Each structure stands twice: as structure tokens, then as C-alpha cells.
Amino acid sequence: MVKQIHMMLRAGLVFLAAMIVGIATMASAQAAPAPGKSDVWQVQRTGVKGASAASASALEPAGALARYSCYPPFRYNNAAAWNCTVHSGAIVFWIECSIGGTYTSGEYGPGSYYVQATCPQGRRLSEGHRSVR
């Protein structure tokens, strides 16, 4: 009798453990991953002009701003896109989303780029670019 009770308790514990693991697996599968920078930015280099960003910055006087041109952005409900050419220095892009705040890209040195930023959640509130060196 004691053996039967012990086996039933053991089977019950195994069943309970399996249910807990199943519930935890379902909960983690349903949780949305936190949006990261890689979810926001898509960049396609469309041409190469001159030196890399690192060597170009060495040629610029200290405190010099980038020389670049960007066409007005294409604007969507939750995204923005630019066609830009950086002649010297480096620039960064930013997009402000209604959920998640403001996301800033990495630095882009000399070259031509098509840059698209998509809000992982919510809608686009504003966007822009600026010189960093």
C-alpha cells in the first residue's frame, strides 16, 4: 500500500512539473521581444565616396561638422526613409516613436546611403539627421 501511495505521489509530481514547464513555455512564447536597435534601422550603402569614416575624420579640423546632403525623407505612419550622401565627417539619424521613445542610428561616414527607420511599436512622431563630426 505504501508503495502504491509513493508511486501515485511521484506520478503526481511529474505531472505537476510537466504542467509548470508547459505554462512557462507558453508564457515566454507569447511575450513580445523588447525592440532593439537592429529592429529599427535598415541601411543600404548605395555608393562609396572617398575614405572611410575613420580616416575622413582625421582629415577634418577638430570640431568640423560633416558635409552631407539628404533628400527630404519619405514619411510613413510608422517609418521614415532617406537618400543621403556624406561627403566628409559622419552623421546619425533618429526617429521618435509614440511607443518606445527615440531611436538613434550608428554613425555613417563618407558614402551614399538609403536609410530606413521603422518604429517597432506605435507610430512615427518625428525624424531627422544631424552631423556628429
N, CA, C and O atoms as a MOPAC input file, in Angstrom:
PM7 MOZYME 1SCF
protein

 N      0.81500 1    -1.18700 1     0.00000 1
 C      0.00000 1     0.00000 1     0.00000 1
 C      0.86400 1     1.26000 1     0.00000 1
 O      0.60100 1     2.20700 1    -0.74000 1
 N      1.89300 1     1.25500 1     0.83600 1
 C      2.78200 1     2.41100 1     0.91200 1
 C      3.47500 1     2.61700 1    -0.43100 1
 O      3.66300 1     3.75400 1    -0.86400 1
 N      3.85700 1     1.52400 1    -1.09400 1
 C      4.48800 1     1.62500 1    -2.41600 1
 C      3.54100 1     2.26200 1    -3.41500 1
 O      3.96500 1     3.09800 1    -4.21200 1
 N      2.27900 1     1.89200 1    -3.39200 1
 C      1.30000 1     2.44700 1    -4.31600 1
 C      1.10600 1     3.93800 1    -4.07800 1
 O      1.01300 1     4.71000 1    -5.03200 1
 N      1.04400 1     4.34800 1    -2.82700 1
 C      0.89400 1     5.77800 1    -2.50000 1
 C      2.13600 1     6.53700 1    -2.97900 1
 O      2.02100 1     7.61600 1    -3.56000 1
 N      3.31300 1     5.97200 1    -2.73500 1
 C      4.55300 1     6.60800 1    -3.16100 1
 C      4.59600 1     6.76400 1    -4.68600 1
 O      5.00500 1     7.81100 1    -5.18900 1
 N      4.18100 1     5.74300 1    -5.41300 1
 C      4.17400 1     5.79700 1    -6.88800 1
 C      3.15700 1     6.82500 1    -7.37700 1
 O      3.41200 1     7.53800 1    -8.34700 1
 N      2.00100 1     6.90400 1    -6.70800 1
 C      0.98300 1     7.87700 1    -7.10700 1
 C      1.47300 1     9.30000 1    -6.84000 1
 O      1.24900 1    10.19400 1    -7.65600 1
 N      2.13900 1     9.51600 1    -5.70900 1
 C      2.69200 1    10.84000 1    -5.41300 1
 C      3.77300 1    11.22300 1    -6.43100 1
 O      3.82600 1    12.36100 1    -6.89800 1
 N      4.61200 1    10.27800 1    -6.75800 1
 C      5.67500 1    10.51900 1    -7.73900 1
 C      5.06700 1    10.87300 1    -9.09800 1
 O      5.51300 1    11.81900 1    -9.74600 1
 N      4.05600 1    10.12100 1    -9.53100 1
 C      3.39800 1    10.40100 1   -10.80800 1
 C      2.73300 1    11.77300 1   -10.78300 1
 O      2.76600 1    12.50600 1   -11.77200 1
 N      2.12800 1    12.11400 1    -9.64200 1
 C      1.50100 1    13.42400 1    -9.49900 1
 C      2.52000 1    14.55500 1    -9.57800 1
 O      2.25300 1    15.58200 1   -10.20200 1
 N      3.67700 1    14.38200 1    -8.95700 1
 C      4.72800 1    15.39800 1    -9.00800 1
 C      5.28500 1    15.56200 1   -10.42700 1
 O      5.54200 1    16.68200 1   -10.86900 1
 N      5.46900 1    14.45700 1   -11.12900 1
 C      5.95000 1    14.51600 1   -12.52000 1
 C      4.92400 1    15.25200 1   -13.38000 1
 O      5.29300 1    16.08800 1   -14.20500 1
 N      3.64700 1    14.94900 1   -13.19500 1
 C      2.58800 1    15.61800 1   -13.95600 1
 C      2.56700 1    17.12000 1   -13.64400 1
 O      2.45600 1    17.94400 1   -14.55200 1
 N      2.67500 1    17.46900 1   -12.36000 1
 C      2.68100 1    18.87200 1   -11.94200 1
 C      3.88300 1    19.61200 1   -12.53500 1
 O      3.74000 1    20.73800 1   -13.01000 1
 N      5.04800 1    18.99900 1   -12.51200 1
 C      6.25200 1    19.61300 1   -13.08800 1
 C      6.08200 1    19.81900 1   -14.58900 1
 O      6.47800 1    20.86100 1   -15.11200 1
 N      5.51100 1    18.86300 1   -15.28200 1
 C      5.28400 1    18.98900 1   -16.72600 1
 C      4.31800 1    20.12800 1   -17.02900 1
 O      4.50600 1    20.86300 1   -17.99900 1
 N      3.27600 1    20.27700 1   -16.19700 1
 C      2.32100 1    21.37400 1   -16.40100 1
 C      2.99900 1    22.73000 1   -16.19000 1
 O      2.76500 1    23.65800 1   -16.96400 1
 N      3.83200 1    22.85800 1   -15.16100 1
 C      4.52900 1    24.11800 1   -14.88700 1
 C      5.45300 1    24.48100 1   -16.04300 1
 O      5.49200 1    25.63500 1   -16.47100 1
 N      6.19300 1    23.50600 1   -16.54600 1
 C      7.07400 1    23.75700 1   -17.69300 1
 C      6.25400 1    24.16600 1   -18.90800 1
 O      6.64900 1    25.07800 1   -19.63400 1
 N      5.13600 1    23.52000 1   -19.14100 1
 C      4.27600 1    23.86000 1   -20.28400 1
 C      3.72200 1    25.26800 1   -20.19000 1
 O      3.70100 1    25.99400 1   -21.18400 1
 N      3.27700 1    25.66100 1   -19.01500 1
 C      2.73800 1    27.00800 1   -18.81300 1
 C      3.84300 1    28.04500 1   -18.99900 1
 O      3.62100 1    29.07500 1   -19.63500 1
 N      5.01600 1    27.78700 1   -18.45800 1
 C      6.13300 1    28.72500 1   -18.59900 1
 C      6.54500 1    28.86800 1   -20.06500 1
 O      6.87100 1    29.96600 1   -20.51600 1
 N      6.53100 1    27.76700 1   -20.80200 1
 C      6.88000 1    27.81200 1   -22.22700 1
 C      5.86400 1    28.63000 1   -23.00500 1
 O      6.24200 1    29.43400 1   -23.85600 1
 N      4.57900 1    28.43700 1   -22.72600 1
 C      3.54600 1    29.20600 1   -23.42300 1
 C      3.66000 1    30.68600 1   -23.09800 1
 O      3.49300 1    31.51900 1   -23.98800 1
 N      3.93700 1    31.03500 1   -21.85700 1
 C      4.04200 1    32.44200 1   -21.45700 1
 C      5.23100 1    33.10200 1   -22.13900 1
 O      5.12200 1    34.24200 1   -22.58900 1
 N      6.35900 1    32.41500 1   -22.22400 1
 C      7.52200 1    33.02800 1   -22.86700 1
 C      7.32800 1    33.12900 1   -24.37200 1
 O      7.86900 1    34.04500 1   -24.99100 1
 N      6.58300 1    32.22800 1   -24.97400 1
 C      6.32800 1    32.29500 1   -26.41100 1
 C      5.39900 1    33.45600 1   -26.75000 1
 O      5.49800 1    34.03100 1   -27.83400 1
 N      4.49900 1    33.80400 1   -25.83300 1
 C      3.55900 1    34.88300 1   -26.09200 1
 C      4.15400 1    36.24900 1   -25.81200 1
 O      3.66900 1    37.23700 1   -26.36300 1
 N      5.18000 1    36.35000 1   -24.98200 1
 C      5.77100 1    37.64100 1   -24.65200 1
 C      6.51100 1    38.18600 1   -25.86800 1
 O      7.33200 1    37.49100 1   -26.46600 1
 N      6.21800 1    39.42500 1   -26.22900 1
 C      6.88800 1    40.04800 1   -27.37300 1
 C      8.30600 1    40.43600 1   -26.96900 1
 O      8.52100 1    40.94100 1   -25.86800 1
 N      9.28400 1    40.20200 1   -27.86100 1
 C     10.65100 1    40.59500 1   -27.52900 1
 C     10.74900 1    42.11700 1   -27.46900 1
 O     10.06300 1    42.82200 1   -28.20800 1
 N     11.59300 1    42.60600 1   -26.59700 1
 C     11.79900 1    44.05100 1   -26.49500 1
 C     12.45600 1    44.54100 1   -27.78100 1
 O     13.41400 1    43.92600 1   -28.24800 1
 N     11.96500 1    45.63300 1   -28.36300 1
 C     12.55300 1    46.11700 1   -29.60200 1
 C     13.98000 1    46.59000 1   -29.37800 1
 O     14.26900 1    47.28600 1   -28.40400 1
 N     14.85500 1    46.21300 1   -30.27300 1
 C     16.24600 1    46.63200 1   -30.20200 1
 C     16.60000 1    47.51300 1   -31.37800 1
 O     15.80100 1    47.69300 1   -32.29700 1
 N     17.79500 1    48.05900 1   -31.34600 1
 C     18.22700 1    48.95600 1   -32.41600 1
 C     18.21400 1    48.23500 1   -33.76900 1
 O     17.89600 1    48.84200 1   -34.79200 1
 N     18.55500 1    46.95000 1   -33.77500 1
 C     18.59700 1    46.23000 1   -35.05000 1
 C     17.21200 1    46.07400 1   -35.66800 1
 O     17.09400 1    45.88000 1   -36.87700 1
 N     16.14700 1    46.15700 1   -34.83700 1
 C     14.78400 1    46.07000 1   -35.35900 1
 C     14.35800 1    47.35900 1   -36.05000 1
 O     13.41700 1    47.35400 1   -36.84400 1
 N     15.03800 1    48.45600 1   -35.75700 1
 C     14.61700 1    49.77100 1   -36.21000 1
 C     15.28100 1    50.16500 1   -37.52700 1
 O     14.60700 1    50.66800 1   -38.42600 1
 N     16.57700 1    49.94900 1   -37.65600 1
 C     17.35600 1    50.51200 1   -38.76600 1
 C     17.66200 1    49.50100 1   -39.84900 1
 O     18.09200 1    48.38000 1   -39.57700 1
 N     17.42600 1    49.92800 1   -41.10700 1
 C     17.83900 1    49.16800 1   -42.28800 1
 C     18.62300 1    50.13000 1   -43.16600 1
 O     18.11500 1    51.18500 1   -43.54600 1
 N     19.85800 1    49.76900 1   -43.48600 1
 C     20.72700 1    50.65600 1   -44.25500 1
 C     21.27900 1    49.90600 1   -45.44700 1
 O     21.74900 1    48.77400 1   -45.33400 1
 N     21.21000 1    50.56100 1   -46.58700 1
 C     21.79200 1    50.00300 1   -47.80000 1
 C     22.79400 1    51.01300 1   -48.32700 1
 O     22.42900 1    52.14700 1   -48.63500 1
 N     24.03000 1    50.61900 1   -48.43100 1
 C     25.05500 1    51.51700 1   -48.97500 1
 C     24.90000 1    51.50400 1   -50.48300 1
 O     24.97900 1    50.45000 1   -51.11500 1
 N     24.67800 1    52.67800 1   -51.05900 1
 C     24.40900 1    52.76000 1   -52.49100 1
 C     25.61200 1    53.22300 1   -53.28000 1
 O     25.58600 1    53.17300 1   -54.51000 1
 N     26.65000 1    53.66700 1   -52.63100 1
 C     27.86300 1    54.09700 1   -53.31900 1
 C     28.93000 1    54.41900 1   -52.30300 1
 O     28.62700 1    54.64900 1   -51.13200 1
 N     30.17700 1    54.44000 1   -52.73600 1
 C     31.29300 1    54.73500 1   -51.85200 1
 C     31.99900 1    55.97100 1   -52.37700 1
 O     32.38000 1    56.02900 1   -53.54600 1
 N     32.17300 1    56.95900 1   -51.51000 1
 C     32.86900 1    58.17600 1   -51.89000 1
 C     34.06500 1    58.35900 1   -50.97600 1
 O     33.90400 1    58.60100 1   -49.78000 1
 N     35.24900 1    58.24800 1   -51.52200 1
 C     36.46500 1    58.57500 1   -50.77500 1
 C     36.78300 1    57.60400 1   -49.66300 1
 O     36.58900 1    56.39500 1   -49.78900 1
 N     37.27800 1    58.15800 1   -48.56900 1
 C     37.82000 1    57.36200 1   -47.47900 1
 C     36.73700 1    56.87000 1   -46.53700 1
 O     35.57500 1    57.26300 1   -46.63700 1
 N     37.13900 1    56.00600 1   -45.62400 1
 C     36.20800 1    55.52100 1   -44.60400 1
 C     35.95300 1    56.63000 1   -43.59800 1
 O     36.65300 1    57.64200 1   -43.59200 1
 N     34.96200 1    56.44200 1   -42.75600 1
 C     34.62200 1    57.47100 1   -41.77200 1
 C     35.79500 1    57.73900 1   -40.83300 1
 O     36.03100 1    58.88800 1   -40.46000 1
 N     36.53000 1    56.70400 1   -40.44500 1
 C     37.62700 1    56.89700 1   -39.50300 1
 C     38.73300 1    57.73300 1   -40.11900 1
 O     39.23100 1    58.65300 1   -39.46900 1
 N     39.13600 1    57.44700 1   -41.35100 1
 C     40.21500 1    58.21400 1   -41.95300 1
 C     39.74400 1    59.59600 1   -42.38000 1
 O     40.53800 1    60.53600 1   -42.39700 1
 N     38.47100 1    59.73900 1   -42.72400 1
 C     37.96100 1    61.05600 1   -43.10300 1
 C     37.98000 1    61.99300 1   -41.91000 1
 O     38.27300 1    63.17900 1   -42.06000 1
 N     37.66900 1    61.47600 1   -40.72000 1
 C     37.64500 1    62.35100 1   -39.55100 1
 C     39.04000 1    62.86400 1   -39.23300 1
 O     39.17900 1    63.95900 1   -38.68900 1
 N     40.07000 1    62.10200 1   -39.55900 1
 C     41.43100 1    62.55900 1   -39.30700 1
 C     41.79700 1    63.73000 1   -40.22000 1
 O     42.67300 1    64.52400 1   -39.87600 1
 N     41.14400 1    63.84900 1   -41.37400 1
 C     41.42900 1    64.92300 1   -42.31200 1
 C     40.68800 1    66.20200 1   -41.95800 1
 O     41.07700 1    67.27900 1   -42.40800 1
 N     39.63200 1    66.10800 1   -41.16500 1
 C     38.80800 1    67.26500 1   -40.82100 1
 C     39.41300 1    67.99800 1   -39.62500 1
 O     39.95100 1    67.36000 1   -38.72000 1
 N     39.33300 1    69.32900 1   -39.61000 1
 C     39.79600 1    70.05700 1   -38.42300 1
 C     38.93700 1    69.68900 1   -37.21100 1
 O     37.77800 1    69.30300 1   -37.35900 1
 N     39.50300 1    69.81100 1   -36.03300 1
 C     38.77300 1    69.48500 1   -34.80200 1
 C     37.49500 1    70.31000 1   -34.72600 1
 O     37.52200 1    71.52100 1   -34.94300 1
 N     36.38100 1    69.66200 1   -34.42000 1
 C     35.10600 1    70.36100 1   -34.28200 1
 C     34.39500 1    70.61500 1   -35.59900 1
 O     33.31200 1    71.20100 1   -35.60500 1
 N     34.97900 1    70.18800 1   -36.72300 1
 C     34.32800 1    70.41800 1   -38.02200 1
 C     33.08800 1    69.55700 1   -38.13200 1
 O     33.07100 1    68.41900 1   -37.66200 1
 N     32.05800 1    70.09000 1   -38.74600 1
 C     30.82800 1    69.33600 1   -38.95500 1
 C     30.89300 1    68.59300 1   -40.28100 1
 O     31.67000 1    68.94100 1   -41.16900 1
 N     30.07900 1    67.58600 1   -40.39300 1
 C     30.02700 1    66.79700 1   -41.62500 1
 C     29.48500 1    67.64200 1   -42.77900 1
 O     28.67700 1    68.55100 1   -42.58400 1
 N     29.94400 1    67.32200 1   -43.96400 1
 C     29.34900 1    67.88900 1   -45.17500 1
 C     28.53000 1    66.76700 1   -45.79400 1
 O     29.07000 1    65.72200 1   -46.15700 1
 N     27.21600 1    66.98800 1   -45.91500 1
 C     26.34700 1    65.94600 1   -46.44400 1
 C     25.09600 1    66.56300 1   -47.04200 1
 O     24.77300 1    67.72500 1   -46.79800 1
 N     24.40400 1    65.76100 1   -47.82600 1
 C     23.11600 1    66.19000 1   -48.38300 1
 C     22.15300 1    65.01700 1   -48.30200 1
 O     22.51400 1    63.87700 1   -48.59500 1
 N     20.92200 1    65.31400 1   -47.90000 1
 C     19.86800 1    64.30300 1   -47.81600 1
 C     18.62600 1    64.84300 1   -48.50600 1
 O     18.24500 1    65.99600 1   -48.30800 1
 N     18.00300 1    64.00800 1   -49.31000 1
 C     16.72200 1    64.38800 1   -49.88700 1
 C     15.68300 1    64.42500 1   -48.77000 1
 O     15.85100 1    63.74900 1   -47.75500 1
 N     14.62000 1    65.19600 1   -48.93800 1
 C     13.57100 1    65.16400 1   -47.90200 1
 C     13.14900 1    63.71200 1   -47.66100 1
 O     13.08800 1    62.91500 1   -48.59800 1
 N     12.86200 1    63.37600 1   -46.40700 1
 C     12.54400 1    61.97500 1   -46.10700 1
 C     11.20000 1    61.54700 1   -46.68300 1
 O     10.28100 1    62.34500 1   -46.86800 1
 N     11.13500 1    60.25600 1   -46.95600 1
 C      9.85000 1    59.63300 1   -47.26400 1
 C      9.23800 1    59.33800 1   -45.89600 1
 O      9.90000 1    58.74900 1   -45.04100 1
 N      8.00900 1    59.73100 1   -45.68200 1
 C      7.38000 1    59.54300 1   -44.38100 1
 C      6.20100 1    58.58600 1   -44.48900 1
 O      5.37500 1    58.68500 1   -45.39700 1
 N      6.14400 1    57.66000 1   -43.54400 1
 C      5.06000 1    56.70200 1   -43.44000 1
 C      4.49600 1    56.79500 1   -42.02800 1
 O      5.06700 1    57.49100 1   -41.18800 1
 N      3.38800 1    56.11200 1   -41.74600 1
 C      2.79500 1    56.15100 1   -40.40400 1
 C      3.78200 1    55.73400 1   -39.32000 1
 O      3.84600 1    56.35700 1   -38.26000 1
 N      4.55200 1    54.67900 1   -39.58600 1
 C      5.45900 1    54.17800 1   -38.55700 1
 C      6.92000 1    54.14500 1   -39.00400 1
 O      7.74300 1    53.48700 1   -38.36800 1
 N      7.25200 1    54.85100 1   -40.09600 1
 C      8.62500 1    54.78200 1   -40.60900 1
 C      9.00300 1    56.05600 1   -41.35700 1
 O      8.15700 1    56.88500 1   -41.69100 1
 N     10.29400 1    56.18000 1   -41.60600 1
 C     10.83500 1    57.25600 1   -42.43500 1
 C     12.03700 1    56.69000 1   -43.18200 1
 O     12.68600 1    55.75800 1   -42.70800 1
 N     12.33000 1    57.25100 1   -44.34400 1
 C     13.46500 1    56.78700 1   -45.14100 1
 C     14.13900 1    57.98400 1   -45.80100 1
 O     13.48000 1    58.95900 1   -46.16300 1
 N     15.45000 1    57.90000 1   -45.95200 1
 C     16.23900 1    58.97100 1   -46.54600 1
 C     17.18400 1    58.41400 1   -47.60000 1
 O     17.61900 1    57.26600 1   -47.50600 1
 N     17.50100 1    59.22700 1   -48.60500 1
 C     18.61400 1    59.01200 1   -49.52800 1
 C     19.61800 1    60.10400 1   -49.20200 1
 O     19.31100 1    61.28700 1   -49.34400 1
 N     20.81300 1    59.72600 1   -48.76600 1
 C     21.80300 1    60.70800 1   -48.32500 1
 C     23.17200 1    60.40400 1   -48.91800 1
 O     23.51500 1    59.25300 1   -49.18900 1
 N     23.93900 1    61.46700 1   -49.11100 1
 C     25.34000 1    61.34900 1   -49.48900 1
 C     26.15500 1    62.13200 1   -48.46700 1
 O     25.92100 1    63.32100 1   -48.25300 1
 N     27.11700 1    61.45500 1   -47.83700 1
 C     28.01600 1    62.08100 1   -46.87500 1
 C     29.33600 1    62.31700 1   -47.60200 1
 O     29.96600 1    61.38000 1   -48.09300 1
 N     29.74400 1    63.59100 1   -47.66400 1
 C     30.98900 1    63.94600 1   -48.35400 1
 C     32.18800 1    63.89000 1   -47.41400 1
 O     33.28000 1    63.49700 1   -47.82500 1
 N     31.99200 1    64.28000 1   -46.15200 1
 C     33.06300 1    64.19700 1   -45.15500 1
 C     32.43600 1    64.17500 1   -43.76700 1
 O     31.28500 1    64.57300 1   -43.58700 1
 N     33.19700 1    63.71100 1   -42.79800 1
 C     32.67400 1    63.61300 1   -41.44000 1
 C     31.73500 1    62.43900 1   -41.28000 1
 O     31.88200 1    61.42200 1   -41.95800 1
 N     30.77200 1    62.57600 1   -40.38800 1
 C     29.81400 1    61.49300 1   -40.12800 1
 C     28.50000 1    62.09000 1   -39.64000 1
 O     28.47000 1    63.16400 1   -39.03900 1
 N     27.41700 1    61.37000 1   -39.91200 1
 C     26.08500 1    61.78900 1   -39.48000 1
 C     25.37800 1    60.63200 1   -38.78100 1
 O     25.75900 1    59.47200 1   -38.93300 1
 N     24.35400 1    60.96500 1   -38.02100 1
 C     23.47200 1    59.97000 1   -37.41600 1
 C     22.03500 1    60.34400 1   -37.74700 1
 O     21.72800 1    61.50500 1   -38.01800 1
 N     21.16600 1    59.35000 1   -37.72200 1
 C     19.73400 1    59.54100 1   -37.96000 1
 C     18.99800 1    59.24900 1   -36.66500 1
 O     19.51600 1    58.54600 1   -35.79800 1
 N     17.79700 1    59.78400 1   -36.53100 1
 C     16.97100 1    59.47500 1   -35.37000 1
 C     15.51200 1    59.43400 1   -35.79200 1
 O     15.09600 1    60.08600 1   -36.75000 1
 N     14.75000 1    58.64200 1   -35.04500 1
 C     13.30800 1    58.56200 1   -35.25000 1
 C     12.64700 1    58.49800 1   -33.87900 1
 O     13.08100 1    57.74600 1   -33.00700 1
 N     11.60400 1    59.28500 1   -33.69700 1
 C     10.85900 1    59.29900 1   -32.44600 1
 C      9.55400 1    58.54300 1   -32.65900 1
 O      8.80000 1    58.84000 1   -33.58500 1
 N      9.29400 1    57.56800 1   -31.80000 1
 C      8.11500 1    56.72000 1   -31.92800 1
 C      7.16700 1    56.97500 1   -30.75400 1
 O      7.60000 1    57.31900 1   -29.65400 1
 N      5.86200 1    56.80000 1   -31.00900 1
 C      4.87300 1    57.04300 1   -29.96100 1
 C      5.00700 1    56.05100 1   -28.81700 1
 O      4.62700 1    56.36000 1   -27.68700 1
 N      5.53500 1    54.87400 1   -29.08500 1
 C      5.81600 1    53.87500 1   -28.05300 1
 C      7.28500 1    53.50700 1   -28.17800 1
 O      7.72700 1    53.08300 1   -29.24500 1
 N      8.03200 1    53.66100 1   -27.12400 1
 C      9.44100 1    53.27300 1   -27.15200 1
 C     10.40900 1    54.43700 1   -27.18500 1
 O     11.60700 1    54.22900 1   -26.99300 1
 N      9.94800 1    55.64600 1   -27.42000 1
 C     10.84300 1    56.80200 1   -27.37800 1
 C     11.57900 1    57.05600 1   -28.67400 1
 O     11.06400 1    56.79000 1   -29.76000 1
 N     12.79500 1    57.57800 1   -28.54900 1
 C     13.60900 1    57.97600 1   -29.70200 1
 C     14.72000 1    56.96100 1   -29.92900 1
 O     15.40100 1    56.55400 1   -28.98800 1
 N     14.89800 1    56.55600 1   -31.17300 1
 C     15.94300 1    55.61700 1   -31.55800 1
 C     16.95400 1    56.36100 1   -32.41900 1
 O     16.57200 1    57.10200 1   -33.32400 1
 N     18.24500 1    56.16900 1   -32.14200 1
 C     19.31000 1    56.82300 1   -32.89100 1
 C     20.13700 1    55.76300 1   -33.59500 1
 O     20.44600 1    54.72000 1   -33.01900 1
 N     20.49400 1    56.03600 1   -34.84700 1
 C     21.29900 1    55.09000 1   -35.63000 1
 C     22.75700 1    55.17300 1   -35.22100 1
 O     23.13600 1    55.98300 1   -34.37500 1
 N     23.56300 1    54.32800 1   -35.82800 1
 C     25.01000 1    54.44100 1   -35.71100 1
 C     25.48900 1    55.58400 1   -36.59500 1
 O     24.68600 1    56.25100 1   -37.24600 1
 N     26.79300 1    55.80600 1   -36.61400 1
 C     27.37600 1    56.86600 1   -37.43000 1
 C     27.61400 1    56.37600 1   -38.85200 1
 O     27.99400 1    55.22600 1   -39.07300 1
 N     27.38300 1    57.27500 1   -39.81900 1
 C     27.62300 1    56.96100 1   -41.22800 1
 C     28.59100 1    57.97900 1   -41.79500 1
 O     28.32100 1    59.18000 1   -41.77400 1
 N     29.73100 1    57.49900 1   -42.30500 1
 C     30.77100 1    58.34100 1   -42.87600 1
 C     30.60000 1    58.49600 1   -44.37600 1
 O     29.53000 1    58.20500 1   -44.91100 1
 N     31.64100 1    58.95100 1   -45.06000 1
 C     31.55200 1    59.22600 1   -46.49900 1
 C     30.97600 1    58.05500 1   -47.29800 1
 O     31.38900 1    56.90600 1   -47.14200 1
 N     30.02000 1    58.38100 1   -48.15000 1
 C     29.35300 1    57.39300 1   -48.99000 1
 C     27.92900 1    57.82100 1   -49.25100 1
 O     27.47600 1    58.84800 1   -48.74600 1
 N     27.23000 1    57.04000 1   -50.03300 1
 C     25.81000 1    57.28900 1   -50.31700 1
 C     25.00300 1    56.16900 1   -49.70000 1
 O     25.39600 1    55.00400 1   -49.75000 1
 N     23.87400 1    56.52800 1   -49.11600 1
 C     23.09000 1    55.56300 1   -48.35100 1
 C     21.59700 1    55.72600 1   -48.60900 1
 O     21.10900 1    56.82400 1   -48.87900 1
 N     20.88900 1    54.61100 1   -48.52000 1
 C     19.44300 1    54.60700 1   -48.37800 1
 C     19.20900 1    54.08700 1   -46.96800 1
 O     19.55900 1    52.94700 1   -46.66300 1
 N     18.62200 1    54.91100 1   -46.10400 1
 C     18.43200 1    54.56500 1   -44.69800 1
 C     16.93800 1    54.56100 1   -44.39900 1
 O     16.22600 1    55.50900 1   -44.73100 1
 N     16.47300 1    53.48800 1   -43.77200 1
 C     15.06900 1    53.40200 1   -43.37300 1
 C     14.99100 1    53.07700 1   -41.90000 1
 O     15.67700 1    52.17900 1   -41.41200 1
 N     14.14300 1    53.82100 1   -41.18600 1
 C     13.89200 1    53.57900 1   -39.76600 1
 C     12.42000 1    53.24100 1   -39.58800 1
 O     11.54900 1    53.96000 1   -40.07800 1
 N     12.14300 1    52.15100 1   -38.88900 1
 C     10.77300 1    51.71900 1   -38.65300 1
 C     10.55000 1    51.57600 1   -37.15800 1
 O     11.30700 1    50.88500 1   -36.47700 1
 N      9.52100 1    52.22200 1   -36.65000 1
 C      9.18900 1    52.09800 1   -35.22800 1
 C      8.74900 1    50.65900 1   -34.94900 1
 O      7.85200 1    50.15100 1   -35.62100 1
 N      9.37100 1    49.99300 1   -33.96200 1
 C      8.97400 1    48.62600 1   -33.64600 1
 C      7.54700 1    48.55000 1   -33.11700 1
 O      6.85800 1    47.54800 1   -33.31000 1
 N      7.10600 1    49.62200 1   -32.44500 1
 C      5.74600 1    49.69400 1   -31.91200 1
 C      5.27700 1    51.13200 1   -32.05700 1
 O      6.08500 1    52.06000 1   -32.07100 1
 N      3.98900 1    51.30800 1   -32.16300 1
 C      3.44300 1    52.65900 1   -32.23200 1
 C      3.65300 1    53.30100 1   -33.59700 1
 O      3.92300 1    52.62200 1   -34.58700 1
 N      3.52100 1    54.63800 1   -33.62800 1
 C      3.66700 1    55.34400 1   -34.90400 1
 C      4.81700 1    56.33500 1   -34.82700 1
 O      5.29400 1    56.66700 1   -33.74200 1
 N      5.25000 1    56.79700 1   -35.97200 1
 C      6.33500 1    57.76500 1   -36.08200 1
 C      5.81400 1    59.13700 1   -35.67500 1
 O      4.77800 1    59.58500 1   -36.16800 1
 N      6.52900 1    59.80100 1   -34.77900 1
 C      6.16400 1    61.15600 1   -34.38400 1
 C      7.02100 1    62.19200 1   -35.11700 1
 O      6.50600 1    63.20700 1   -35.58700 1
 N      8.32000 1    61.93700 1   -35.21400 1
 C      9.23000 1    62.83400 1   -35.91200 1
 C     10.49300 1    62.06700 1   -36.28000 1
 O     10.69900 1    60.93900 1   -35.83200 1
 N     11.33000 1    62.68500 1   -37.09300 1
 C     12.55900 1    62.03600 1   -37.54700 1
 C     13.54500 1    63.12300 1   -37.96500 1
 O     13.18500 1    64.28900 1   -38.12500 1
 N     14.78900 1    62.70800 1   -38.13500 1
 C     15.78600 1    63.68200 1   -38.58000 1
 C     17.17200 1    63.08000 1   -38.67300 1
 O     17.36500 1    61.87700 1   -38.50200 1
 N     18.14000 1    63.95700 1   -38.95100 1
 C     19.54900 1    63.56300 1   -39.04100 1
 C     20.37200 1    64.75400 1   -38.58800 1
 O     19.90500 1    65.89200 1   -38.60400 1
 N     21.62400 1    64.47200 1   -38.17500 1
 C     22.50000 1    65.53500 1   -37.71900 1
 C     23.95000 1    65.12100 1   -37.89000 1
 O     24.27800 1    63.93600 1   -37.95300 1
 N     24.80800 1    66.12600 1   -37.96400 1
 C     26.24000 1    65.90500 1   -38.05800 1
 C     26.78200 1    65.54500 1   -36.67600 1
 O     26.36100 1    66.11100 1   -35.66800 1
 N     27.70800 1    64.61000 1   -36.64000 1
 C     28.36200 1    64.28000 1   -35.36500 1
 C     29.85200 1    64.59000 1   -35.39600 1
 O     30.49900 1    64.65400 1   -34.35100 1
 N     30.39200 1    64.77900 1   -36.58400 1
 C     31.80400 1    65.19300 1   -36.70400 1
 C     32.11800 1    65.53300 1   -38.13600 1
 O     33.24900 1    65.90300 1   -38.44900 1

